[in-house]
Amino acid sequence: MRSRYSAFVLQQADYLRATWHASTRPDTLDFEPGARWLGLEVRRHQVTGPDSAEVEFVARYRLGGKATRLHEKSRFVREDGRWLYVDGDGA
């Protein structure tokens, strides 16, 4: 989760796509021009199976003078030893 947040901050689309499960991976990623990321708080994580887990987090950013919080419960699966983001629900 932390590495994906860092990739959003640094706008590293290749890394984000490489850590996104193929079943839900978008063809392209667009970054919000001018967004300034302010921090990540991992609120909880839970192993849901031998190769699955959930992470609840809050990421904060500022855009055009307006602060925004992205609060999500994300689902991950492990394939070939690598954790991949599947999807998430707003919390």
N, C-alpha and C positions, 0 to 999 in steps of 0.2 A: 504494500500500500504506500509506504513512504517513497519507494523508488518511483512509483507511478506519479505521485504528487510532484516530486522533483522534476520528472519529465514534462509535466504540464507547465511548471514554472519556467523551464528552459525551452519549451516548445519543441520537444524531441519526438516528433510524430513517429519516426521509425521505431523507437523504443516502445512507445505506447502500443503501436500495432503489433509488435513482437510479443507483448505481454497480454494481449487480448485474445480470448478464445476464438477460434476460427468460426464457430457457429454464430457469433454475435459481433464480430469485428467489422467496423465500417470500412468502406473502400478508401475514404479519405477522412482527414481530420482538419477541422478549421479551428484556429485559435482566435480568441477575442482580442483584437488589436487594442493595446493600451491597458489591458488588465494587469493589475499589480497584485500578485499573490501575497497574502499576509501571514499565512500559517496553516498548519494542519494539526488537528487534535484527533488522535485515535481513541475513541471512547470505549470500545470493547471489541473483542474478537472471540470467535467461538468455532471450534472444530465441529463440523456437522457430519463427518464421515471420514474414512481412512484417506480420502483424496479430495475432500471438500471442506470449505470453511467460509465463514462470514465475518466481515469487518464493518463496524459502524464507525463513521468518522464525520468530522466537521472540517471543511476547508473554507477559509475566508479569503476574499479578494476584494479589491476596490476597482471600480470602473467608472470613469467620468465623475469622480467625486462621491459616488455612491458605494457604500460597503454592502457586500452580499455574502451570505453564508450558504454553502452547499452542504447539506446534511444528508448523508446517504448510508444505507445498509447494502454493502456490496457482497456479491457472491463470487467465490474463486474455486477453481478446480486445479488439481495437480496432475499434469501429464508429463511423462518422461522426466520426472523429478523437478519440473518447473511449475510454479504457480501462475495461473492465467486468470485474468479478470473475465467473468462471464457477463454479469449485469448487476444492476442495483435498483433499489427502490428509495425514493425520497422518504426521509424519516420525519 
